[in-house]
Amino acid sequence: MPKPKNNVYRGHPIERVGHGKRTVFQTTINEKEWSATTELEVKTAIDVWIDEGIEP
């Protein structure tokens, strides 16, 4: 079963854009668009923002 293209992590929607090697994960952190090449990097940025208040 394929993974859904959108998911929510700690209240922030993470959108998967593209496919294959051109996949980018995007989210909005503190009203700013933020993207990374892996979903883990986006989740880490969200964790840092929520837990420490530091903008990625």
C-alpha positions in Angstrom: 0.0 0.0 0.0 1.5 3.4 -1.0 2.2 6.0 1.7 -0.1 9.0 1.8 1.4 12.2 0.2 0.5 14.4 3.2 0.9 13.7 6.8 0.9 15.7 10.0 3.7 15.7 12.6 3.2 17.5 15.9 0.5 19.7 14.3 2.5 20.6 11.2 1.4 19.2 7.9 4.3 17.7 5.8 3.7 17.6 2.1 5.7 15.3 -0.2 6.4 17.0 -3.5 7.8 15.1 -6.5 8.8 11.5 -6.8 11.9 9.3 -6.9 15.2 11.1 -6.4 13.5 14.5 -6.9 11.3 14.1 -3.8 11.2 17.1 -1.5 9.3 17.4 1.8 7.8 20.8 2.6 6.2 22.3 5.7 5.4 25.7 7.2 7.3 26.6 10.3 6.5 29.9 12.0 4.6 31.1 8.9 7.7 30.4 6.6 7.9 27.7 4.0 10.6 25.2 4.8 11.8 22.1 2.8 14.3 19.3 3.0 15.3 16.3 1.0 14.3 13.8 3.7 11.2 13.6 5.9 13.5 13.0 8.9 15.2 16.4 8.4 11.8 18.1 8.3 10.6 16.3 11.5 13.9 17.2 13.2 13.4 20.9 12.3 9.8 20.8 13.7 11.1 19.2 16.9 13.8 21.9 17.3 11.3 24.6 16.7 8.7 23.3 19.2 11.1 22.1 21.9 13.8 24.8 21.8 12.1 27.7 20.0 15.0 27.9 17.6 14.2 28.5 14.0 15.7 25.9 11.6 
